[in-house]
Amino acid sequence: MDPLEDWFPYPSFRPNQREMLEFAAETARDGGIAMIDAPTGSGKSSVVSALLAARGTKKVIVAVRTISQLATFIRELELVRKVKPTLTFAYLVGKRSMCPLGGEGDPYRRCEAVKAFSSSLMREQAHKGSLVPTEDRVIKEQLRKMDPEHPLLCPYFIKSRVFVKDSEEAGLRMGPSGALRDRANRVRREGIPPENLNAFCRGLCPYETMMQAARGADVLICNFHHLFNDDVRDQLYANLDIKPEDVLLLIDEAHNCGDVVEGIQSVVLEARVLEGTMTELAHLSKNMKSVNAVRQVLPNVSRFMEDLRRSPKDEDWFDPAIFHRMAIKGSLYKGLEEVVEDLSKIAEKVSEKNKSAGIYKESAVEQFSDFMYRVYRAGADPTFLTLYRSSEGVVELEVRNIDPSGKMCEICEAHAGAVLISGTLSPLDAYMKYFFGDLVVRARSLPNSFPRENRLLACANDVTTAFRMRRDPLNTERIVGYIRAFAQAPGNLAVYFPSYQLLNTYAEACGSRVNGKKIYVEPRESGEATTALREFVGLPEQGKAGILFAVCGGKWSEGLDYRGEMLRGAMVVGLPLAPYNNVRRMVIDYYKHKFGREGEFISYTLPAINRATQALGRVLRTPEDTGVLVLAEQRFLEQDVRDGLPPWMQEEMERCELEGFRRLVLKWKDRR
């Protein structure tokens, strides 16, 4: 164990930073789970230094959600390497962005299939004496003839492998090529950015290059799915030849863990998948008893979905017991468990058949099998809800995970230590319960270290987007007044709304410009959003300013880094609660049963507060940044909601009404 200063790459610590890093180092030494709530500017990324100082022989794995967060840790580790030149690190991003091989379908499935086919052919040729696959005539010919849209071999993987002779008893062993080892060694020591990786690999498989680099690296940075998806994590650890108890975890932007875990464990059945399953089964052997038996179930499921189409509700719960009975009605099955068992076997056969044909898209049968398994399990597991959505005559069924704590506990407890960090984990005790239930977790909350005089934080006491007031003309007029007053603040600004519906309402009310600033309305399409955002952040360089109208939790709210002049103020209009319906009520009831009265806050109010604080957090990214932060919603002044805000916000928040807010903004403008 080394002193913290040996790994810290800066000349001095920020306020409260040393205490935070020592807290993290203690977790690395003693084990357990720690959560750190530290506002922007606290130096959270340096927690990796603390883990390195205290790790002993353990590997450090950093889990991030976005490419920008990945880049942050690459920069941090490059600085650490200046004080510790022997430090090595690597990263992994999704195969979807790393794989240079063409073809349709799921890149993960395609990768595993072509690797298997390539390995088989390479091994066959190696036994004939061809130990360098890239020089083998047969392999070259097969690659030349290959259909690029349905590849069966991967030239990038083939270039990454050679065969060496072991002892006479062991025979031949396939290992990394010299070119792969060379590239991997350079990656560990040079920190090649993701956007340059393909060019750097020069025909080698980028994923294999990074995996080879990760095997010998002190630190591995990867995305959330590498950690929270069981299959992906198990395969990753097997490839690295490590066990969870050999690993210290650092989870960045940890407030997102719940949504990610719930998303991974949830599954949806669409009508097109059911129709595709019918088609795929019709092409299988009629002599297969299980195929014919399953085909009897499909019309029952279709009728169940058709009945829901007449429901007046857009989203609601359906009873899994009723679904079970309807699914097997008139079929050869006595229970849904038998259907699931047969479907699993059929899905496996279909998958193997498709892989052999170079088809790597997940089949409808596989998707239907996954759904039926989940809906069967949901009948006895209250952490999963069965629900349906109906829109424009189209119905889809979903089995939704509503409690990430089981998976969070399982993963974090299995590792040597786990440190979760975020700038929005307030209140910490609520997040501890949400993620870990009754498990013992250590926690630390830091104050805001940025100069207080660099920010104005106001909360309106005379407006709300509560449903009862949405059609009130005076309330609407006052909200527009807040937006117009806010637009007087200097520089680029952003206004965030709870939904696209409210966004469009106020965009129409405000027109195309406010105070001479062009309004940029967040579009639903990602491509359009990227173009508009690029234009907006470029305005300060032209001596101009604009206003974003966006949705809390949307494309322009989280995961973006508006440094310096890119964003000088943010306003959140309303409390961005999820729409209240029967499904939401059931989620709340589940958490009330688990945690008592606090359950409603954890499951319903806390996510809304987090969406709001994340939106405001886009403004002040460095100690030099200045900005105006506004909560245009009186419910933030109610005790239960106010207590959910970070302590520094509770302390600094200026309560105001419209006229007072106008004066605050003009005073701020004069100071700037």
Summary of the structure (lengths in Angstrom):
residues: 672
radius of gyration: 27.6
end to end distance: 48.0
largest distance: 88.2
contacts: 2229
relative contact order: 0.11
helix: 53%
strand: 16%
